[in-house]
């Protein structure tokens, strides 16, 4: 596969890129950089700072294996064993779904449904002082500052209509109350159903210190990996991972107490599975992909569970297939949920459904 000449970083990158291109890699340059960086234990940026560095025999042996696996279509994340997700790094391995950018959007929407995380008092005081100065208000406690037109536009809920705002389809009901109207002092209870690697549960706990997350998965491999990631991120005191079907093993005393239910369930319509890329269909677990004939089989069960698990004003956020969002919103409305919103992903496709229990 490689001759006995000196193999520098520059030379190996060029060779692997060419080899992967011939084997149908969709982005051979990125793949080559990722594999070489991983084998050398450096960042991709650091690669370009020492392009003439020669590789050791052990590094070349590792790269032979990496390159063969990638040429066969294996996802880069399974080869390297890790993935960056929002502000954390997670371990990944064969048998568990690889986290994707769409799910980062799901986490953003889920966090937006919760009260903001508390900030250090000094930073808060400084921000208030700057705001007072900008408003020309000399009061020291901020009592003269009121919401002007549009200040809380994103949290206004007006009844009965479907409107489009900033590219989002918004279904709203006439409650006059935002799901964000909660005191910051209380611990917020979150359920992450179908947790996979634990990427959602870990991100929410990592980014919001007032959350306690109960994560579940039916896959034993996923449960073990999620627990491993929770431990590596030192979140054991606020994230619990259970092995069960949806929320079946969650303590019954918690039902009706959840502030938020979030899920990236299996959601690809069965007929569409044949159209997904080979590196997904042949390497990632079908149990985490197949959402049934219309992609909504698990979603409907999640709605039923949300109706008993969420507290009044509690919210849900689900990632779904782009072809299913309108129907999912209608079913959620028929089930009695309100403040329903469809949010697009980074590729401008409908992807996330959020809603609230009245």
N, C-alpha and C positions, 0 to 999 in steps of 0.2 A: 504493500500500500504506500509506503514511503521509502525513499532511498537513504543512503548513509551520509549524504551531504549534511552540512550544518543547517538545522531547521530553526530559524529565528521566528519571533512572533509575526513579523511581516510576512514571511514566506508561508507559514502555516495558515494564517488567515486567508491568504490568497488561494492556497490549495484547497482548503475546506470549502470555501465559498464556491469555487468552480465545481468541486465534487458534488456538493449538495444541489447546485443548480441543475446538473445533469440528472439528478435523481428526483427532480420535481419539487424541490423545496420552494415555497411561495416567497420567501424572503431570505435567500441564502446568506447574504452579507450579515444580516442581523443574527441569524442562527450561528454563523461562524464566530462572530464576536462574543456571543453569549457562551458558547461552548469553550472557547479558549480562555475567556476570563474565569469561568468556573474552574477549569482544570488547573489554572495558575493561582487561584485564590485571590484574584484582584478584581477591581471594578472594570467596566468597559472603558471608562475614561482613562484609567491607569494603563491600559493596553497601549494606548497611543503615546504614552510618555516614554516607553522603552521598547520601541519596535524592533530594535536589533538584538534584543535579549535572546540568547540561545535557549532552547528547551532541553530539559533533562530527558533521559530515556524513560523514566517513570511518567513524566508529563506527556510524552509522546504516546506511551502505551494507553494512558487514560483517554487521550484524545482519539485514538483509533477506535476505542469502544464507543465513546460518545458519538463520533461521526457515523459509525455504522448504524447505531440505534436511531439517530436523527434521519439518516437516509432511508431507513425503513418506515419512517412516518411517525415515530414515537414523539409525543409532545416534549418540547424543551423542558417544561417544568418537571416532568417525571424524570428526565435525565439528570437535571441538576438537583432535584429534590427540594426545591424551595420556590417561593413566588412572593413578590412584593405586592401588598394589598393596602391601599391607602397609606396609613402611617406605621404599619407593622410588616414584619416578614413572617411568613408561615411555611411550615414544612408541608410538602405534598408527596404523595406516592400513588403508585398504581392501585386502582380500585376505588379511588375517591375523586369526585369531580374537582377539576381545577378551577379556582376562583377566576372570575373575568371582570373586565371593566364595567359591564352592565350592573354587576352586583355592587360595585363601589357606588354607583348612582342610587341603588336601593338603600344602602346604608345612609347616604346623605339625606334621602327623603325620610327614612325612619327617624334619624336624629332630629330632623326638623319638626317632627310631630311631638317631641318631648320638650319640656321646659329647658331653657338654656342651662348649660352647666355653670355652676357658680364660679365667679372670678375672685382672685385675691382682693381684699378690701382696698388696698393701696391703689391697685390698678383701677378699681371701680371709682374711687374718689377722684383720681386724676382724670378719668374719662368724663365724669360729671362736671368737673371744673372747666375742662376744655369746652364742653357743650354749652355751659352757662356763658362762657366768654364769647363763644361764637354767636349765641343768641342775644348778646347784649343784656343778659339778666344778671343782676348783682346778688341775687339771693344765694345763700350758701347751701340750702338743702334741696334745691331743685323743685320746690313746690309750685313755682310759676310755670314750669315747663309742662305743656300739655300736648297731646297728639294733634297735629294739624292734619289737613286733608292729605290722605294718602300715606300717612306715617305707618299705619298698620294695615295697609291695603292687602298684603298677602295673607292676613289672618281674618279678613272680613268674610262672613258667611251669609250670603243672601239667598232667599228661598226660591226653590222650584224651577230654576232654569239651568240649561247647559250653556256655558259660555266658553270662549277660547281666550286664553291669556298667556302671552309669551310662549306661544307654541304648545300650550298644555290645554287639554280638554278638561273642564272643571264641572263636575256635577255637584250642586250644592243644595242644602235644605235649610228651611227657615228656623234655625235654632237661635241665631244671634249670639252664639258663643263659640269661641275658638277652642280646639283641643289643647291649645297651649296654656289655657287658664288654670294652671296648677301651681301650688307653692313649690319653690325650689328646694325647701328644706327636707322634703320627704324622700325616702328611698323609692326609686322608680323600678317597678317589676316588669321585666321584658321576657317574652318567650321567643326563641329562635327555633322554628320548626324546620326539619330537614337541614341540619346545620352543616353537613359535609365536613370540610376542614375546620370548621369553627370560625371561618373568616368574619361572618356577620356578628356573631356573639362576641368575639374577641375585640373587634373594632368598636362596637358600641360601648363595651365596658372600658376599653382603653381611652376612648375619646370623651366619655361622659362618666365622671366619678360617682354620680348618684345612682347609677343603674346596677341592678342585680339581674343577671340573665340566666334563665333556665333554657338550655339548648338540648334538642333531641334529634335522634336519627335512627332509622330502622336498620341501617347497615352497621354491622359490628366493626368493620374496618374504619368507617367514618368516625364512629364513637371513639375508638382508640386513638385515632389521629387527632381529633378535636381535643381530647383530653391532653394529649401531648403538647399541642399548641397552647392551650390554656396554661399549662404548667410552665412552658418555656417563656411565656410572656408575663409570668407571675401574677396571674389573674384568678388563681384558685379560690380566693376568698369571695369573688363576686360572679364567677361563671361556673355553673354546674352542668355537666353533660350527662344525659340519660339515654339509655338504649331502649327505644320503644317506637311504636307506630304513632306518628304524629304526637299528640299530647296525652296518650293513654296512660302513661306512668307518672305524669305530673301530679303531685299531691292535690287531692280534691279540695283541701282547705284553701288552696290558692285560686281556685276557680272563682271568677268574678272579681279578682283582685289585680289583674294584669293591666298595666298602663299601655302596653304595646305588644302586639304580636307581629312578628316579621318572618318572612319565609321566601326562600328561593326554591320552590318545589319542582319536581319533575313536571315540565310544561310543554315539551315539544309534541305536537300532534303526531300520532303514530305514523301517518302517511308521509310526514315531512322528514322523518328520521333518515330515510334513504337519500335525502338531498344534502345532509350535513357533511362537512369535510371528513375525509378518511381518518385523519389523526384524532378526530373526536369519536366517530362511530366505531372504530376498531380498537381504540385504546381506553376510552373513558366508560364508566359503568352505565349500562342502559337503564338500570333501576333509578338513576339520578337524572335521566333525560326524558323518558317516555311518559307523556302526560295523558295518554289514552286517545281515543278517536278524535276528540276536539281539543285536546290539550288542557282541559279543565277538570279532569276527574279528581285530582288531589285538591285543587282549588275549592271545589264545592265542599269537600270534607273540612277544609280549613275554615270556610265560612261558618259551618255548623259549630265547629269548636270555638271560634271567636265569639259566637253569640252567647256562650256560657262562660268563657274564660275572661273576656274583657270586662272591666268595670264600666259603669256609665261614663261616657266621654272618653273611654279608652279607644285606641286607634289600631289599625292594621296597615301593613305595607307589604305587598307581594310583587315579586318579579314574575312576569308571564310572557308568553309568546306574542309577538307583535300582531298576529292575526286574531288574537283572542280577547284583547282588552275591552272592546266595546261590549261584547257579550258578557264578559266578567263583571263590568260595571253595572249592567242591567240586572244581573243575577244578585249582586250585592245589594242593589236598591230594593229589589223584591224581597230580599231577606231582612230588610229593615234597617240597613246601614245607611248612613248619610255622609255629607261632605266628601263625596267621592271624586277623586282626581285621577286622571290618566297623565302620566309624565313620560316624556320621551327620553331615550337613552342618548349617548354621545353620538350615535349615528343617525339621530333624528327619527328613530323608530319608536312607536308606542311600546313601552316596556314595563312601567311600574303602575300599580293600582294602589291608592291609599284611600282609607275611609275611616269612619268613626261610628262607634256604637252610641246611639242616643242616650 
